[in-house]
Amino acid sequence: MFGKEKTATSSTSLPTITSVPSGGGGAATKIETVIGPTANFKGTVQSDGGLRIDGVFEGTIQIAGNLIIGESGKVIADVNAQNVSVAGALKGTVKAAGRLEILSNGRVWGDISVASFLIDEGGFFRGQSIMPGEPDMPMLEAPASASTGYVND
């Protein structure tokens, strides 16, 4: 009670933050790497886990997990990830085995190839989108020629 106060020990490891569910529930859903709001990174990131970017990133991102771009995040990159969630800005190509989600503050410029695509109201996307696989095209029959009711003499 009157003794010395215990000081909190500092830890260099970041807490694990869960992100966009991938349906699996393994390590791919955990964020293992964070680029903070004051960081500026140029280069290539490769990881079996997830990545959150709240700062500036330019280069290539190849991850087996999920990518989250926070509201303050600005990314110019070619991205290959399981799922991608954008609340900030992203310019480049995106390949996602799962879903690309552009949140209400999110902005994306570039071509995307994704299994699922969601844009919240207020979100922005400019580019081309490709969804792998080819759904069956419904067979539409040509309309039968309609009679006008007029008789030709």
SULTAFEN-V516641 format. One record per pair of residues at least 24 apart in sequence whose ideal C-beta (glycine too) atoms are under 10 Angstrom apart, sorted by sequence separation. I is the first residue (numbers start at 1). GAP is how many residues later the second one is. If there is no record, write none. Layout:
BEGIN
I,GAP ; I,GAP
END
This chain:
BEGIN
53,24 ; 84,24 ; 100,25 ; 67,27 ; 22,28 ; 51,28 ; 84,28 ; 61,29 ; 67,29 ; 100,29 ; 20,30 ; 33,30 ; 51,30 ; 66,30 ; 84,30 ; 19,31 ; 32,31 ; 50,31 ; 61,31 ; 79,31 ; 83,31 ; 18,32 ; 19,32 ; 33,32 ; 45,32 ; 50,32 ; 56,32 ; 60,32 ; 66,32 ; 71,32 ; 78,32 ; 83,32 ; 16,33 ; 17,33 ; 19,33 ; 32,33 ; 37,33 ; 44,33 ; 50,33 ; 51,33 ; 52,33 ; 53,33 ; 54,33 ; 55,33 ; 56,33 ; 57,33 ; 58,33 ; 59,33 ; 61,33 ; 62,33 ; 64,33 ; 66,33 ; 67,33 ; 68,33 ; 69,33 ; 70,33 ; 71,33 ; 73,33 ; 74,33 ; 75,33 ; 76,33 ; 77,33 ; 79,33 ; 80,33 ; 81,33 ; 82,33 ; 83,33 ; 85,33 ; 86,33 ; 87,33 ; 94,33 ; 16,34 ; 31,34 ; 33,34 ; 34,34 ; 35,34 ; 36,34 ; 37,34 ; 38,34 ; 40,34 ; 41,34 ; 42,34 ; 43,34 ; 44,34 ; 45,34 ; 46,34 ; 47,34 ; 54,34 ; 58,34 ; 69,34 ; 71,34 ; 76,34 ; 86,34 ; 93,34 ; 17,35 ; 28,35 ; 30,35 ; 31,35 ; 35,35 ; 37,35 ; 42,35 ; 53,35 ; 68,35 ; 70,35 ; 71,35 ; 89,35 ; 90,35 ; 91,35 ; 92,35 ; 93,35 ; 94,35 ; 95,35 ; 97,35 ; 28,36 ; 29,36 ; 30,36 ; 31,36 ; 34,36 ; 36,36 ; 37,36 ; 41,36 ; 87,36 ; 91,36 ; 27,37 ; 28,37 ; 29,37 ; 31,37 ; 53,37 ; 69,37 ; 86,37 ; 95,37 ; 14,38 ; 26,38 ; 27,38 ; 28,38 ; 35,38 ; 69,38 ; 86,38 ; 26,39 ; 69,39 ; 86,39 ; 35,40 ; 22,42 ; 22,43 ; 22,44 ; 20,45 ; 21,45 ; 19,46 ; 20,46 ; 19,47 ; 20,47 ; 18,48 ; 19,48 ; 20,48 ; 19,49 ; 17,51 ; 28,53 ; 29,53 ; 28,54 ; 29,54 ; 28,55 ; 24,58 ; 22,59 ; 23,59 ; 22,60 ; 23,60 ; 20,61 ; 22,61 ; 20,62 ; 21,62 ; 19,63 ; 20,63 ; 19,64 ; 20,64 ; 20,65 ; 19,66 ; 28,69 ; 28,70 ; 24,74 ; 22,75 ; 23,75 ; 20,76 ; 22,76 ; 23,76 ; 21,77 ; 22,77 ; 20,78 ; 21,78 ; 20,79 ; 20,80 ; 20,81
END
